[in-house]
Amino acid sequence: MGQAVACLLRHGETEGGSGYYGVTDVALSSHGMRQMEAATRDAAWDRIVSSPLRRCRAFADRLSQERGVPLAVDERLSEMNFGAWEGRTAAAIMAEDPEPLTRFWQDPLAHPPPGGERLDHFAARVWEAWRDIRRGDGNLAGQRVLVVTHGGPIRVILCRIQALPLARLMELKVDHASLHRAELGSCSDPT
């Protein structure tokens, strides 16, 4: 058996359009569903792990049923809670009060969204989920795991794998329906 591999799949385009939809449960658009289908068309999975939010879960449920692959839903893979920014676009936030968002973009660790989740707390819950995915059932040899989640959790995981400081996560490009491959034995547990 080969190396165990996870592919991190960001959800496709949503019904709400662009905006901060952290814990807001917006649906996947039909275009978003097609994006995710295209991204996973030629791949096979041994198991699927998904965020519970509809923009991830709808596709994960469908893929699991179509391919007969077991699905686990993990709350810890939900997107970051953006507090007062939930459901709003960056342009609308900037027009009202640009300082908090500018500070967040410059240093998300020191400047969380007003009323939102702190980045270090968010990263801790995502890493707990990632650690459990990596452990699997104790026999990961050759396993292929699809993790259906959001841009934030993917960036947190990629920062750790690439040994980047968490404060640099906004530098990582994670497009809708993009796949990011990670060998499950390739990174150490966070300390």
C-alpha positions, 0 to 999 in steps of 0.5 A, a space after each residue: 500500500 502507498 502513502 495515505 493521502 487527503 485531498 482538501 476540497 473547498 466548497 464551490 460557489 454559493 447562492 449568497 455570492 461573495 461575502 463573509 459566510 463563516 457560520 452562516 449556512 448558505 446553500 451551494 449554487 447549481 454552478 458551485 455543485 458543478 464546480 465540485 463535481 468537475 474537481 472530483 470527477 476522476 478521483 476515487 476515495 476511501 472515505 469522506 469527511 465534511 463540514 456540516 454546513 450545507 455548502 459542503 455537506 450537500 455535495 459530500 452527501 451526494 458523492 458519498 451516496 453515488 460512490 458508496 463511500 462512507 461519510 463522516 460529518 465533523 463540526 470542527 471543519 466549519 468555517 470561522 465565525 466572522 461575527 459582525 461581518 457574517 453575510 456581508 461583503 468586504 466592500 460593505 464593511 470597508 464602506 462602513 468602517 474600514 479599520 477593523 477589516 484592514 487590521 484583520 487582513 494585516 494581522 488576523 491573529 491580533 485582530 479578530 472580527 468584531 464579535 467573531 472567533 479568534 484565529 488561534 481558537 479557530 486553528 485549534 479546533 481545525 487542527 483537532 479535526 485534522 489530527 483525527 482525520 490523520 489518525 483514521 481508524 489506525 490503519 491509514 496505509 494507502 487510504 484516500 480521504 476527501 475532506 470537504 470544507 471551507 477556505 479558512 480550514 484549508 488555509 489553516 491546514 496548509 499553513 501547518 503543512 508548509 510550516 508557515 506562520 498562522 498569521 500568513 494564512 491570508 496569503 494562501 490562495 484557495 479558490 472555490 472548488 479547489 483541491 489541495 493534496 496532503 500526505 497524511 503522514 507529512 506533518 507533525 501534530 501542532 504543539 
